[in-house]
């Protein structure tokens, strides 16, 4: 089952037609037709809206990994005592960003972000040395899925075949996108990526003591 099959599966389950998907995502009818026929995958500009319209996880929609849908993040984040704070996710949990989580977010530590961000923002703790010297092991990074994905920004992305998301700098050359580590000694310097696999942009980084 590929992405187009999963889209059609969720459309059937939700009773949606192609025209409904176009209306809910803002995509043209031609673009939706390409998704359904497997000609193109939903890009980063549409994947979050599409996963919301189909009531499923963006990661599952793109790669088939995980469950289609479970607990909705919006239901958890509506609690007034959680307002203005954002969940610390594991690097495996972050694959489910953009859809519904199959774990209870109330169990996750939460942090307040010192800069303006969307309600979809989440937090990760940096692991390893691939992003040194700018980001160090243990740093907290705030990721906003709704921030603009422009050249030079730091992003979180899904790499096919890997259970955890990856943290890299986005390099855009023409129509081609690449992920680049900060550490010049890291073995893989440029990895090609599709925009649809980029989950969000780092909007703030810091360290707790």
C-alpha positions in Angstrom: 0.0 0.0 0.0 1.5 3.4 -1.0 0.5 6.9 -0.1 -2.3 7.1 -2.8 -3.8 3.9 -1.4 -3.7 5.3 2.2 -5.3 8.5 1.1 -8.1 6.6 -0.7 -8.6 4.3 2.3 -9.1 7.3 4.7 -11.4 9.0 2.2 -13.6 5.9 2.0 -13.6 5.7 5.8 -14.5 9.3 6.2 -17.0 9.4 3.3 -15.0 12.1 1.5 -14.9 12.7 -2.3 -12.0 14.2 -4.2 -13.8 17.6 -4.3 -14.2 17.5 -0.5 -10.4 16.9 -0.1 -9.7 19.8 -2.4 -12.0 22.1 -0.4 -10.6 21.0 3.0 -6.9 21.2 2.0 -7.0 24.2 -0.4 -5.4 22.1 -3.2 -6.7 22.2 -6.7 -8.7 19.3 -8.1 -5.8 18.5 -10.4 -3.4 18.2 -7.5 -5.8 15.9 -5.6 -6.1 13.8 -8.7 -2.3 13.4 -8.8 -2.3 12.3 -5.2 -5.0 9.7 -5.8 -3.3 8.4 -8.9 0.1 8.1 -7.3 1.6 10.7 -9.6 2.7 13.0 -6.8 2.9 12.9 -3.0 1.3 15.7 -0.9 3.9 18.4 -0.3 4.7 20.0 3.0 2.3 22.8 2.3 -0.6 20.3 2.1 0.3 17.3 4.3 -0.8 18.7 7.6 -4.1 19.9 6.1 -4.6 16.6 4.4 -3.9 14.5 7.5 -6.3 16.7 9.5 -9.0 16.3 6.8 -8.5 12.5 6.7 -8.2 12.2 10.5 -4.9 10.4 10.4 -1.2 10.9 11.2 0.9 12.6 8.6 3.7 10.0 9.1 1.3 7.1 8.5 -0.1 8.8 5.4 3.4 9.3 3.9 5.2 6.2 5.0 2.6 3.7 6.4 4.4 3.6 9.7 2.4 3.6 13.0 -1.3 3.6 13.4 -3.7 5.7 11.2 -5.2 7.6 14.1 -5.7 7.5 17.8 -5.8 10.3 20.4 -6.0 13.7 18.9 -3.5 16.3 20.0 -6.2 19.0 19.8 -8.2 17.2 22.5 -5.3 17.1 24.9 -4.1 20.6 24.3 -7.6 22.1 24.9 -7.1 21.7 28.7 -6.7 25.2 30.2 -3.9 24.2 32.5 -1.8 23.2 29.5 -2.4 26.4 27.6 0.8 28.1 26.4 3.1 25.2 27.0 4.4 22.6 24.5 5.1 18.9 24.9 8.6 17.4 25.0 8.5 14.5 22.6 10.9 11.6 22.1 12.5 11.4 18.6 10.4 8.4 17.9 7.1 10.1 19.0 7.9 13.1 16.8 7.2 10.9 13.7 3.5 11.2 14.5 3.5 15.0 14.4 0.8 16.3 12.0 -1.8 13.7 12.9 -3.0 12.0 16.0 -0.8 10.6 18.7 -1.1 7.0 19.9 0.2 8.0 23.4 -1.2 10.4 26.1 0.4 13.8 25.8 -0.6 14.6 29.4 2.3 12.4 30.5 4.9 14.4 28.6 6.9 17.2 30.2 5.9 20.6 28.9 7.9 23.8 28.3 6.9 27.4 27.5 8.3 28.9 24.4 9.8 32.4 24.7 9.0 33.3 21.1 5.8 33.5 19.1 4.7 30.1 17.8 1.6 28.1 16.7 -0.4 25.7 18.8 1.2 22.8 16.9 4.6 23.5 18.4 6.5 20.7 20.1 9.9 20.3 21.8 12.8 17.9 21.3 16.0 17.4 23.3 19.1 17.4 21.0 21.0 14.1 20.9 24.5 13.5 19.7 27.1 15.8 18.0 25.8 16.1 14.4 24.6 19.7 14.9 27.6 21.0 16.9 28.9 23.6 17.5 25.6 25.5 17.2 23.4 22.9 18.9 24.8 20.6 21.7 23.6 17.3 23.2 20.9 18.1 25.8 19.8 21.4 24.2 16.0 21.9 23.9 14.7 22.9 20.5 11.1 24.2 19.8 9.7 23.1 16.5 6.8 24.8 14.7 5.2 22.8 11.9 3.5 25.9 10.6 6.7 28.0 10.2 8.0 28.7 6.7 10.5 26.2 5.4 13.1 28.4 3.8 16.7 28.0 2.8 19.1 27.9 5.8 16.4 27.1 8.4 16.9 24.2 10.8 14.2 21.5 10.4 13.0 18.2 11.7 12.3 15.6 9.0 11.3 12.0 8.5 13.9 9.8 6.8 12.5 6.7 5.2 13.6 3.5 7.0 14.5 5.3 10.2 12.4 5.1 13.4 13.5 8.5 14.7 13.2 11.9 13.0 16.3 13.7 12.1 17.5 17.3 12.9 19.4 19.1 10.1 19.8 22.4 8.3 17.6 22.8 5.2 19.5 23.6 2.0 17.5 24.6 -1.1 19.2 24.6 -4.5 16.7 25.4 -7.2 13.9 22.9 -6.8 16.0 20.4 -4.9 16.0 20.2 -1.1 18.8 18.8 1.0 19.5 18.2 4.7 22.9 19.2 6.1 24.5 18.6 9.5 26.4 21.5 11.2 29.3 19.3 12.2 31.8 19.3 9.2 33.1 15.9 10.3 29.8 14.2 10.1 30.0 11.5 7.4 26.8 12.4 5.4 27.0 16.0 4.5 24.1 16.4 2.1 21.0 14.1 2.1 18.2 14.8 -0.5 14.7 15.2 1.0 11.2 15.8 -0.2 9.4 18.8 1.3 6.5 16.5 2.3 8.8 14.7 4.8 9.8 17.9 6.6 7.7 18.1 9.9 8.6 21.5 11.2 11.1 24.4 11.6 13.2 25.1 14.7 12.1 28.5 16.0 14.0 28.5 19.3 16.8 26.6 21.0 18.2 26.7 24.5 19.4 24.8 27.5 18.1 24.2 31.0 20.4 24.1 34.0 
